[in-house]
Amino acid sequence: MPNQQENPRAFPRFEVEASVDYTGTEILLNHRIQNLSLGGLCILTDALEDIGTVVDLVITFRELDTSITARGEVVWANKEDPMDMGIRFVELDTERKETLRKYLTLSRDS
């Protein structure tokens, strides 16, 4: 298992079948989440936000028949195909973290 210096991610990322709506400079609906962790997510989108932009997220977990709202900050954006951006969660409360943890456990085990 790699140590923290070899792998700087604080949380493991999982490829998932989930979608997200987000509001930054525009309202964008039903974007595919490429990967997800307790720390953030990567969204496939051609509507990139600037690094540092705070976005409001609604993440839908079909398998759990639920969704959560969250706030995030854009930490990177890839302007070349496939266009995507990384968003770090900001102020994710215990209840939302627990729903996220439950979904990630379900995704990992299936």
N, C-alpha and C positions, 0 to 999 in steps of 0.2 A: 504494500500500500504506500503511495507516495506521501512524503511529508508535506507540510504546509508550504515550504519554500518551493518545492517542485510543482505544486498545484495551488495557485493563489486563491482559487475559489473557496469561499467559506461554506457554500452549500452545493451539494451535487445537483447537476441539472438533468432533467428527464425529458425525452421526447414524448409529447403528449398529443392527444386528440381533443383539444380544447380550443375555444375561440375567445376573442376579447373585443369589446367595444372600447374606444378611448376618445377622450376629448383633450385636445391640446390647442393648437391654433384652429382646428376644425373638429367636427364630430365625425368619427370614422367607425363604421359598424362592421361586425363580423369578420375580423381579421384572424388568420390562423396563427396560433402560438407555435413557434418552432420548438422551443424548449422552455422549461419552467423549473424554478427552484423556490425554496423558502425565501431567497433573497431577491428574486426578480424573474424577468422573463425576456424572451427574444421574440419579436413579432415580425412576420413577413409582411412588408408593406412598401408601396412606392410613395406613400405620403409621409416622408420622413420629417421628424421634428428636429430642431437644433439641439445639440448637446446642452444639458442644463435645463431644458424645458420641463416643467412639472405638468404631468398628465393625470387625468382621472380615468380609472379603469373599471370596467365591469367584466369580470372573468366568468364565463359560463362553463360549468362542469356537468355535461349531459348525463354522465354515468351516475352522478349523485343527485341529479334533478335539482340542482341549486346553482346559485351564482354568488360571487362576493364582489363588493366594491373595494377599491384600493386606490391609493395615490402613489405615483411613482415619478422618478426623475430619469430622463433620457441620459444614459452614460456613454453610449456610442451609437453611431449610425453608419451603415455601409451603403454608399451611394452607387455601388456597382452591383450588377446582377449576381446572386439574388439579393434584391434590396431588402434590408432588414435593420432593426435597431434593438438595442438592449436597454431595458428599463429596470432600475433598481427600486424596490418597494421602499416607501417612506411611511413611517408611522403605521405599520400593520399591527392591529391589535391582536390580543390573544385568541379571540373567537375566530377571526379570519385566518390567522395562522393555523389554527387547529383544523379548519375546513380544508385549507391548502395541504396540510400534512396528511390528512385522511385521503385526499385525492391522489397525492403523490405516492402514497403507500399502495393504493388500489392500482395505479398505473404501473408501478414497479412490479407488482405481484402478478399482473395479468399477461 
